[in-house]
């Protein structure tokens, strides 16, 4: 029986839900090459590599819902271009404890500059991908 107060249990459930979405996006990203080989012939110049940037936040619909604006959209756009990594996630409002341990071990929490957002933003990147960066590029990241 979980003896935590109801608000803590709810917060833990929300974190688990968010982390499951991130893990699902990671699996979609990992399966992109196979998808591209199978379905890419039906598209004109599909991107050869899928990059994913994830940020949590509020978005506001504009133009009768035809478009959306919000800081998290800007953050995710910049994260998907972060130092040529294929997968990065803002750590704002995301607790690694919400991940299934198998996924939690794959992520490394670091500080880095996100252009136009902040100089010391916390992000989760894939540990293996970070370790594969050239040493000169790894210096753009700091331990939290």
N, C-alpha and C positions, 0 to 999 in steps of 0.2 A: 504494500500500500504506500502510495506517495504521500508523505506527510507535509510536503511544502504547502504554503498558503496558495489559495486558488489563483491569485494574480501571478505568482511565480510559475505555477504549472501552465497557465495560459501563455505566458511569455516564452517558456521552453517549447511549447507546441508551435507557436508562431515561428520561432527560430528554426525548429526542425523543418517546418513547411518551406521556409525561405531557402534553407540549405538544400532541401530536396529539389527545388527548382534549379538551383545552381548546378547540382550534380546532374540533373537531366540535361541542362544546356551543355555541360561538359561532354556527356555521352553523344549528344547530337553533333557537336563539333568533331568528336573523334570519328564518328561514322560518315563524315562528309565525303571523304575520298571515295569510299565505296559507293555512296549515293551518286557522286559525280560520274564515276565510271558507268554506272547503270543508266542514270537519267540525264546526264549532261548532254547527250546527243540530241536531246529535244529542246535545247536552249541555245541561244546565240551568245557566244563568249561568256559563259558562266565563270565566276571567279575560281581560280585553280586552288585557292586556299581560303578556308573559312576562318575568320578571326572573330572572337567574341569578347565583348566588354559588357560587364553587368554592373548596374548601380541600382540602389533602392531609393525610392522617393515618390513624390507626388507629381503627376503630370496633369496638365489642363488641356481639355479639347478646345480647338479653335476651328473656325470655318465649318460649322455644323458637323463637327467630329471628323472632318477630313484630314486634320493634322493635329499634332500635339506639341506642347512646349513644356519645359520644366528642366531644372538643373540636373536631374538624374539622367536625362537624355544626353545633355552635353557631356556629363562625366562618362557615361558608357561609350559614347562616340570616341572620346579621347583614350579611354582604356583599351579599346580594340586596336589602337595604333601604338600602344605603349611598348617602346623598345623592341619592336618586331616579335613580341610574344603573341602566341595565337589565342591565349585565354587569360583574362585578368578580371578581377572583381573588386569593386570598392568594398572596403571593410566597414564603411559607415553603417551602423545598425545591424551588423552581421557578426554573430558570435560563432567561432569555429566549433564550439561544443555542440552546436546544433547539427553538425554533419555526422553521418554514419562514420565510425572510425576509419573505415577503408578509404573514404574520400577525405576525411579530415587530415590524414597523414600526407595526402598528395599536395596540400596547399601550404604555402609559406607566407606568413604575414610580414610585410615590409613597408617601409616608408619611401616615398618617391615624389617627385614633382609631377603634377598633372597640369599641363599648360592651361592657363586661364582659370584654374580651380584653386590650386594651393601648392605650396612648396614642400610640404611635409605630409602628404596625404597617405593614409593607411590603405594598403591594397593586399589582396590575396592573389598570388600567382602560383602556377604549378611549380613545385620544387624542382622537378626534373628539368623543366624548361629553363628555369632561372639558372640552375647549375650549368646548363649547356651554353649560356651566353658567354661571349668573350669577356675576359676579366675587365677590360675597359668599360664595357656596358654594365657590368654588375656594380660598378662604383656609383651608378646613378641611384642605387637602392641602399637604404640603411636599415639596420635592425630597429624594430619599434621601441 
